[in-house]
Amino acid sequence: MNIACQNELPKIAEVIPEELIDQELATEVELIYSDSAIIRVIVMGDTMITHTKNRSNAEQEFPAGIKVDFYGPSRRVQSELTSKYAIRYEAKKQIVIRDSVVWKSKEPEILETEELIWDERDEKVFSKRFVKITTPEDVFYGYGFEADQEFKKWKILAPMGEMQLKELGVE
């Protein structure tokens, strides 16, 4: 006995819209980045849409935002990043984080901006947009930002506003 199944493409298109054919949907997502079996970063999102039209350059989109925990050598969370939207470009190894981006460290330091780009290859974070950084002592403003992935060393490329300088002790 032979059994066959035949589907007509127009009927399939009625059931599944064309723009959804090259997408995979996942909910309650957790992406874990580790090095030598030690967790370094965990990316969490309520919804992740993987765009698979071009398999060699898939994109993971987080339309409902993300929360990212960065872990230190002590295996404790060293900093946290949140936003209302993010997209990861697999081929570039970059995550573009947009809309109400807030990064908080245990120091406590807080970075606020509208867009931040995390380069996974170079383990760098940067922005060309306006940034505000709040530390226990000061608030810094400017355009453009660069930091290492752990946010231990950071700089504002075009700072603005008034800042207090500590005495250098130079005689």
Backbone bond lengths (Angstrom), bond angles and torsions (degrees), N, CA, C in turn:
res aa  C-N    CA-C-N  psi(-1)  N-CA   C-N-CA  omega(-1)  CA-C   N-CA-C  phi
1 M - - - 1.430 - - 1.532 108.63 -
2 N 1.287 117.20 133.08 1.457 123.38 177.23 1.524 108.91 -110.63
3 I 1.323 113.95 134.32 1.461 119.52 176.55 1.520 107.28 -122.31
4 A 1.283 116.14 133.51 1.468 120.16 -179.02 1.516 109.42 -131.33
5 C 1.299 113.76 153.92 1.460 120.11 177.97 1.513 107.73 -125.28
6 Q 1.275 115.97 133.21 1.459 119.19 -179.50 1.521 108.78 -131.73
7 N 1.314 116.10 130.32 1.465 121.63 178.40 1.518 108.98 -121.26
8 E 1.291 114.79 137.09 1.448 119.38 176.58 1.525 108.67 -93.00
9 L 1.328 116.29 129.31 1.469 121.19 -176.65 1.523 113.77 -55.31
10 P 1.324 120.24 -40.83 1.469 118.34 178.04 1.532 112.87 -60.91
11 K 1.337 116.58 -35.04 1.469 119.70 178.83 1.527 110.82 -69.89
12 I 1.334 116.72 -37.58 1.472 120.38 177.02 1.521 109.65 -64.03
13 A 1.326 116.61 -41.82 1.469 121.25 -179.96 1.520 111.30 -62.71
14 E 1.322 117.54 -29.12 1.470 120.17 176.91 1.527 111.12 -68.15
15 V 1.320 116.22 -34.60 1.466 121.57 -177.18 1.528 111.38 -82.79
16 I 1.335 116.41 -43.82 1.471 121.63 -177.27 1.524 108.74 -118.51
17 P 1.332 117.55 114.55 1.467 119.61 177.81 1.530 110.86 -59.58
18 E 1.308 116.54 144.62 1.468 122.13 -176.09 1.529 112.56 -56.23
19 E 1.337 117.29 -37.64 1.469 119.45 -177.62 1.531 112.77 -68.13
20 L 1.337 117.79 -14.34 1.466 120.73 179.40 1.524 113.21 -98.29
21 I 1.327 117.68 -8.41 1.464 120.33 -176.17 1.521 111.18 -62.88
22 D 1.311 118.21 -37.55 1.462 122.07 -177.15 1.525 111.88 -99.56
23 Q 1.325 117.11 37.40 1.458 121.06 -179.96 1.526 110.59 -133.01
24 E 1.322 114.64 146.04 1.456 121.67 172.38 1.520 106.84 -121.89
25 L 1.302 117.50 135.30 1.455 122.32 -177.71 1.516 109.54 -112.04
26 A 1.325 116.39 131.88 1.469 122.04 175.39 1.525 107.95 -132.03
27 T 1.322 115.44 145.49 1.463 120.05 177.49 1.526 109.41 -120.34
28 E 1.334 115.04 157.39 1.471 122.01 -178.90 1.536 110.38 50.67
29 V 1.343 115.25 59.81 1.461 122.84 -173.47 1.525 111.19 -90.20
30 E 1.338 114.98 143.20 1.458 122.04 174.39 1.525 107.05 -137.70
31 L 1.345 117.33 114.50 1.458 122.20 176.26 1.520 107.41 -103.86
32 I 1.312 117.21 125.24 1.459 121.71 -175.88 1.526 109.23 -110.90
33 Y 1.335 116.12 125.19 1.462 122.89 175.83 1.523 106.62 -106.44
34 S 1.332 115.88 125.18 1.463 118.90 -179.71 1.524 109.75 -131.49
35 D 1.317 114.95 162.36 1.452 122.66 176.96 1.518 106.76 -137.94
36 S 1.308 117.07 120.46 1.463 122.35 -177.63 1.529 110.96 54.12
37 A 1.305 116.11 44.48 1.470 124.73 178.10 1.531 113.65 65.21
38 I 1.335 116.41 17.26 1.464 120.77 176.31 1.517 108.21 -111.78
39 I 1.322 116.45 124.70 1.462 121.02 -179.09 1.522 109.33 -66.09
40 R 1.343 115.83 127.56 1.466 122.17 178.58 1.524 111.55 -107.95
41 V 1.349 116.29 -39.86 1.464 120.93 -175.42 1.531 108.66 -146.08
42 I 1.331 116.10 139.72 1.461 121.00 171.07 1.527 107.47 -126.03
43 V 1.348 115.84 123.66 1.463 122.93 177.82 1.520 107.13 -104.72
44 M 1.343 116.80 125.25 1.461 121.66 -178.92 1.522 110.43 -122.41
45 G 1.324 115.68 142.72 1.457 121.05 177.75 1.513 110.75 -152.81
46 D 1.319 116.17 145.72 1.464 120.52 177.89 1.516 111.38 -68.27
47 T 1.348 116.23 -36.50 1.462 121.66 -177.41 1.523 109.43 -138.67
48 M 1.334 116.31 132.95 1.458 121.04 174.14 1.526 108.19 -130.41
49 I 1.322 115.34 126.06 1.463 121.48 175.92 1.526 106.95 -108.96
50 T 1.324 115.97 120.01 1.458 120.32 176.47 1.521 107.97 -97.04
51 H 1.324 115.11 118.59 1.463 121.74 178.04 1.521 107.03 -88.92
52 T 1.329 116.37 116.26 1.464 121.01 -171.08 1.525 114.22 -113.63
53 K 1.310 117.46 13.62 1.468 119.79 -178.65 1.532 110.77 -55.07
54 N 1.316 116.32 -43.81 1.458 122.22 176.54 1.529 106.89 -111.75
55 R 1.321 117.70 93.32 1.473 122.71 -173.56 1.529 112.99 -56.39
56 S 1.327 118.13 -33.12 1.469 119.95 -178.61 1.527 111.45 -75.68
57 N 1.333 117.38 -13.21 1.465 121.20 179.10 1.528 109.18 -135.89
58 A 1.336 115.36 53.50 1.462 119.89 -179.68 1.534 110.08 -64.74
59 E 1.312 115.05 152.94 1.463 121.41 178.41 1.521 108.79 -125.03
60 Q 1.327 116.43 134.70 1.451 121.15 174.52 1.526 107.30 -107.30
61 E 1.328 115.83 116.05 1.464 121.84 -177.12 1.528 109.56 -106.20
62 F 1.314 115.97 135.82 1.462 123.20 177.31 1.524 107.82 -114.80
63 P 1.336 118.11 82.84 1.465 120.66 -174.20 1.528 114.09 -68.69
64 A 1.329 117.23 -19.68 1.462 120.75 179.45 1.529 111.46 -101.65
65 G 1.338 117.04 11.12 1.458 121.12 176.37 1.516 113.17 95.37
66 I 1.344 113.47 175.63 1.463 120.36 -179.84 1.523 110.58 -139.83
67 K 1.315 113.74 163.18 1.461 123.17 168.73 1.526 104.46 -131.32
68 V 1.333 116.48 130.08 1.455 121.66 -178.75 1.522 108.44 -123.26
69 D 1.329 116.39 126.20 1.462 121.63 174.64 1.520 108.52 -105.25
70 F 1.353 116.65 127.11 1.459 123.02 176.73 1.528 107.37 -103.05
71 Y 1.328 116.90 125.95 1.457 121.86 -177.34 1.524 111.04 -101.60
72 G 1.322 115.48 145.38 1.455 121.49 178.05 1.516 110.67 -98.92
73 P 1.340 116.56 -176.24 1.465 121.12 -179.00 1.533 112.69 -60.17
74 S 1.327 116.61 -26.65 1.472 120.70 -179.25 1.530 111.42 -78.87
75 R 1.343 116.39 2.21 1.472 123.59 -178.90 1.520 112.51 64.93
76 R 1.333 114.68 24.91 1.459 120.74 175.31 1.516 108.84 -113.46
77 V 1.328 116.28 154.67 1.459 120.80 179.33 1.524 109.28 -64.81
78 Q 1.342 115.73 123.68 1.463 121.83 179.76 1.524 111.53 -96.71
79 S 1.342 115.58 -30.47 1.451 119.82 178.66 1.526 109.54 -157.55
80 E 1.336 114.01 163.71 1.462 120.87 -176.86 1.523 109.23 -136.90
81 L 1.317 116.19 138.93 1.457 122.68 -179.89 1.523 108.31 -124.68
82 T 1.347 116.76 133.38 1.463 120.56 176.86 1.522 109.53 -133.32
83 S 1.326 115.74 153.85 1.461 121.59 174.71 1.524 108.67 -160.91
84 K 1.328 114.79 168.89 1.462 119.94 179.61 1.527 112.87 -92.63
85 Y 1.352 117.66 -7.48 1.457 121.08 -179.59 1.526 108.71 -158.12
86 A 1.334 115.84 145.61 1.464 120.40 173.90 1.520 109.32 -156.31
87 I 1.333 114.80 153.97 1.462 120.55 174.61 1.523 107.76 -142.75
88 R 1.334 115.76 135.10 1.463 121.97 179.81 1.522 108.43 -109.31
89 Y 1.340 115.34 126.07 1.452 122.56 177.24 1.528 107.60 -98.35
90 E 1.323 115.75 106.33 1.457 121.23 -172.18 1.529 113.16 -59.98
91 A 1.330 118.27 -47.01 1.466 121.27 -177.34 1.532 111.66 -64.16
92 K 1.324 116.90 -39.33 1.473 121.45 -179.92 1.523 112.27 -80.01
93 K 1.338 116.92 -17.70 1.465 122.79 -174.19 1.530 110.09 57.60
94 Q 1.335 114.89 47.22 1.462 121.43 178.87 1.517 110.56 -130.02
95 I 1.323 114.47 144.05 1.460 120.56 172.10 1.520 106.98 -116.97
96 V 1.335 116.19 124.35 1.456 122.15 176.44 1.524 106.32 -99.74
97 I 1.327 115.83 120.36 1.458 122.65 -175.24 1.519 107.16 -112.06
98 R 1.354 116.71 125.34 1.468 120.28 -174.58 1.514 111.41 -133.71
99 D 1.327 113.52 160.16 1.462 123.28 170.95 1.523 112.14 72.05
100 S 1.312 115.05 103.58 1.468 122.34 176.72 1.529 111.93 58.00
101 V 1.323 115.96 50.80 1.459 121.61 -179.34 1.529 108.80 -77.67
102 V 1.340 115.49 126.70 1.462 121.02 177.91 1.520 108.48 -134.97
103 W 1.338 115.38 127.31 1.457 121.37 174.60 1.528 107.70 -117.35
104 K 1.323 117.01 131.99 1.464 121.94 179.79 1.520 109.02 -126.99
105 S 1.347 114.98 133.50 1.461 119.60 176.42 1.518 109.22 -105.74
106 K 1.326 115.45 171.56 1.466 119.04 177.68 1.529 111.19 -79.09
107 E 1.326 118.57 -3.40 1.471 123.71 -174.44 1.521 115.69 -62.64
108 P 1.226 131.39 -44.73 1.457 131.52 -0.17 1.535 112.05 -94.71
109 E 1.300 116.15 129.90 1.459 123.65 172.36 1.524 106.44 -124.95
110 I 1.334 116.14 144.65 1.454 120.69 -179.55 1.524 109.00 -130.50
111 L 1.333 116.24 128.87 1.457 122.85 175.32 1.521 107.07 -110.03
112 E 1.350 116.32 133.37 1.458 121.42 176.04 1.521 108.23 -129.13
113 T 1.343 116.03 133.36 1.457 122.00 178.88 1.529 108.72 -160.44
114 E 1.316 116.46 173.94 1.464 120.24 177.89 1.525 112.71 -96.98
115 E 1.339 116.73 -16.29 1.468 118.97 177.88 1.520 109.93 -152.74
116 L 1.319 114.74 136.92 1.453 122.01 178.53 1.524 106.79 -139.62
117 I 1.315 116.89 138.12 1.463 121.14 179.10 1.521 108.34 -115.85
118 W 1.325 115.12 127.17 1.462 121.64 179.34 1.523 107.23 -107.15
119 D 1.336 116.06 113.64 1.458 122.79 178.51 1.525 107.50 -92.60
120 E 1.326 116.38 105.08 1.466 121.26 -175.89 1.530 111.96 -66.54
121 R 1.326 117.35 -36.55 1.473 120.87 -178.89 1.517 111.63 -62.62
122 D 1.341 115.82 -51.09 1.464 120.74 -176.66 1.520 112.76 -87.55
123 E 1.353 117.22 -4.14 1.464 123.24 -178.02 1.526 110.78 53.48
124 K 1.341 114.24 46.14 1.467 121.92 179.84 1.526 109.04 -124.26
125 V 1.323 114.58 155.88 1.456 122.36 175.39 1.520 106.52 -127.28
126 F 1.350 117.06 136.27 1.463 118.55 -179.56 1.511 110.92 -151.16
127 S 1.338 114.77 164.31 1.461 122.25 176.66 1.511 108.24 -149.49
128 K 1.327 116.22 150.02 1.461 121.63 172.84 1.520 109.99 -106.45
129 R 1.303 116.05 -0.16 1.466 122.56 -175.92 1.526 111.72 -92.59
130 F 1.335 114.62 176.89 1.462 121.92 176.33 1.530 109.07 -65.09
131 V 1.339 116.30 137.04 1.455 121.37 178.41 1.524 110.49 -130.51
132 K 1.309 114.69 151.42 1.462 122.37 173.53 1.522 106.49 -129.38
133 I 1.335 116.26 126.23 1.458 120.93 178.64 1.517 107.99 -121.30
134 T 1.318 115.58 124.74 1.456 122.29 179.77 1.518 108.66 -110.89
135 T 1.339 115.58 124.60 1.463 121.85 175.05 1.527 107.07 -115.41
136 P 1.326 118.42 171.53 1.468 118.55 177.92 1.533 113.64 -58.68
137 E 1.347 116.76 -26.74 1.462 120.21 -177.10 1.530 114.16 -99.66
138 D 1.329 118.22 -33.55 1.460 121.49 -169.37 1.527 112.55 -141.80
139 V 1.338 113.98 168.80 1.462 122.23 170.14 1.527 106.24 -125.29
140 F 1.331 116.87 126.45 1.457 122.84 -178.49 1.522 109.35 -113.31
141 Y 1.339 116.74 142.53 1.451 123.05 178.95 1.517 108.93 -128.65
142 G 1.327 116.59 155.24 1.449 119.16 174.01 1.510 112.28 167.13
143 Y 1.321 114.40 -176.13 1.459 121.68 178.88 1.515 108.48 -115.92
144 G 1.313 116.00 131.73 1.450 121.56 -179.46 1.507 111.36 85.51
145 F 1.314 115.19 139.84 1.458 121.02 -175.18 1.516 108.33 -152.29
146 E 1.324 116.43 142.34 1.466 122.16 174.21 1.517 108.50 -139.08
147 A 1.337 115.80 142.39 1.463 120.40 177.92 1.521 109.37 -156.26
148 D 1.336 115.37 161.10 1.452 118.67 169.81 1.532 107.52 -76.93
149 Q 1.310 116.61 166.29 1.460 121.92 -174.89 1.531 112.52 -58.56
150 E 1.315 117.05 -30.64 1.464 120.71 179.84 1.530 111.96 -86.70
151 F 1.324 117.63 -3.21 1.463 124.06 -178.08 1.537 111.64 61.09
152 K 1.326 117.47 26.51 1.468 120.25 178.06 1.520 110.86 -75.71
153 K 1.326 116.42 -38.60 1.466 121.96 177.69 1.516 107.27 -120.07
154 W 1.329 116.55 121.78 1.458 119.89 179.48 1.512 109.83 -139.85
155 K 1.338 114.61 160.10 1.460 119.56 175.60 1.518 109.72 -151.51
156 I 1.322 115.14 147.36 1.456 122.52 172.79 1.517 106.11 -94.93
157 L 1.329 117.73 127.62 1.461 121.51 -173.67 1.524 112.94 -73.06
158 A 1.333 117.92 -38.41 1.467 121.55 178.61 1.532 107.87 -130.29
159 P 1.355 116.23 80.06 1.468 118.90 -178.07 1.525 112.00 -68.67
160 M 1.323 115.96 156.28 1.455 120.80 177.70 1.521 108.99 -146.72
161 G 1.331 115.97 161.16 1.455 120.68 178.65 1.506 111.93 95.63
162 E 1.318 115.48 -173.32 1.457 121.76 -179.23 1.518 109.86 -98.41
163 M 1.335 115.02 139.36 1.454 121.10 178.31 1.510 108.59 -136.38
164 Q 1.311 115.51 142.36 1.457 119.57 175.75 1.520 108.74 -89.46
165 L 1.322 116.19 134.65 1.449 121.71 177.41 1.506 109.39 -102.35
166 K 1.319 116.02 136.07 1.463 120.48 176.97 1.516 108.91 -75.71
167 E 1.327 115.88 150.91 1.465 119.22 178.01 1.513 110.00 -63.15
168 L 1.321 115.78 136.48 1.447 120.69 -177.92 1.519 112.34 -86.64
169 G 1.316 118.29 -14.80 1.441 120.68 -179.10 1.518 113.60 73.15
170 V 1.308 117.00 20.00 1.465 122.27 179.67 1.513 108.72 -87.03
171 E 1.334 117.72 132.66 1.460 120.83 179.57 1.492 111.30 -110.54
